[in-house]
Amino acid sequence: MAAALGEEVPDNEDYYSLLNVRREASQEELKAAYRRLCMLYHPDKHRDPELKTQAEQLFNLVHQAYEVLSDPQTRAIYDIYGRRGLEMEGWEVVERRRTPAEIREEFERLQREREERRLQQRTNPKGTISVGIDATDLFDRYDEEYEDVPGSSFPQIEINKMHISQSIEAPLTATDTAILSGSLSTQNGNGGGSINLALRRVTSPKGWGELEFGAGDLQGPLFGLKIFRNLTPKCFITTNCALQFSSRGIRPGLTTVLARNLDKNTMGYLQWRWGIQSAMNTSIVRDTKTSHFTVALQLGIPHSFMMISYQHKFQDEDQTRVKGSLKAGFFGTIVEYGAERKISRHSILGATVSVGVPQGVSLKIKLNRASQTYFFPVHLTDQLLPSAVFYATVGPLVIYFAMHRLIIKPYLRAQKEKELEKQRESTASDVQQKKQEAEAAVRLMQESVRRITEAEEARMGLIIVNAWYGKFVNDNSRKNEKVKVIDVTVPLQCLVKDSKLILTEASKAGLPGFYDPCVGEEKSLKVLYQFRGVLHQVMSADSEALRIPKQSHRIDADG
């Protein structure tokens, strides 16, 4: 076992990368890689006392990696738990004599138990805060009415409504969950609140049921029952029954939704609602990696309408989305357009402009922060004024780009640097050890590289001219960032066999003679090599597999 060897190995040591083999490597591939490195690092091949000592350390490390990966049981443990799993005294996790399949089954069982314990501790809080703002005085102002009023030269912007809601989940068992929620609302000086308790039970893999009890100061007690059931692998139904008690009597309600997968990315819905505001609704929703499309038709009392909306998802790191919708019915016509973008790891900011007849013009700003939502609908005018539409569109864009450039971007950059610095400090000793091992490996490789180079030159084969590994800065917008690379020409040439170099799909920091020069940052491998007397060049991502030579790497002599 690894711990019995007495060598201290960094926790992040990747045995597969060290041997330069695939994670699915066969015993023959492991043995070939092991023999190759043994020939390179065997202590008896070095007479210099210092080199001999370094060779012994690296030889033991390679032997340790091979010993773990060549045994099916220890390999399964390493694949699941890493090196720490091999060092557990008495092997508290699982019996070592079990087969790899049994070890994996035991691991999955332990994972389920940990998930259940985590479930018991999770409350999954969700909340919404909505603040309605009346800013119609900015555009619908009657100046003659305020001539004699002190301070009337400034438009009056008022908060006319607020809504706060919060919910938490309390898992009772693996199948039972209690959900407690409450809300407070106020509008134009009048308000109220309510509290609800729901008990949900998963009855089978195909369905669940939920009982709901509620009460409020504006409405009486509420009793509800919700049932979800998968009818087929592609079809499900949801039914929600409710009894609302009030001073006017009992108001029953029933809502049923039938949904079906029309294809891989498309869902069809049929909804029937009876009771308060009875209606029938049908909709088709298509959601793909780059777009979200919805078309819906509703016939009901008092509202009937048709709606179509489209959202485009940009494939960038900020998860930018632009959207637009058209909704027309008995209430009038509303056109909405907007965008949303990720501004930090847990925050998404969005803005939507709503233009309707007779609703007027509104700007809706929404901020999602983890499981909390902050919503600010700003009503600008009751009329269709071009100036209101213009400022509602341009204003948020100007403010966002100014804030992004002056506040958000510098803040995120500072946070990233802080995290990187923290990561560098925590891994400094491991990196230093890996650096010393890499430098020792390069010294031990010199003689082998000389022989390999002579053989390759004789056959006009593969010669590594220059190779660099680390962080490269090619973008002009990042020209102030520091380049952090190490020379890996010797280690790569040492891996050349029969005029070929093959690197597996793993981080190259674990290869012999390599180490991580910039922990936590994106790294690449840049290789300038000669094959059949012609120069070639390639840039490879850190975890990307690489095979050279290739015709596509050839440098055009005319260029």
Order of alpha helices (4+ residues) and beta strands (2+ residues): alpha-alpha-alpha-alpha-alpha-alpha-beta-beta-beta-beta-beta-beta-beta-beta-beta-beta-beta-beta-beta-beta-beta-beta-beta-alpha-alpha-beta-beta-alpha-beta-beta-beta-beta
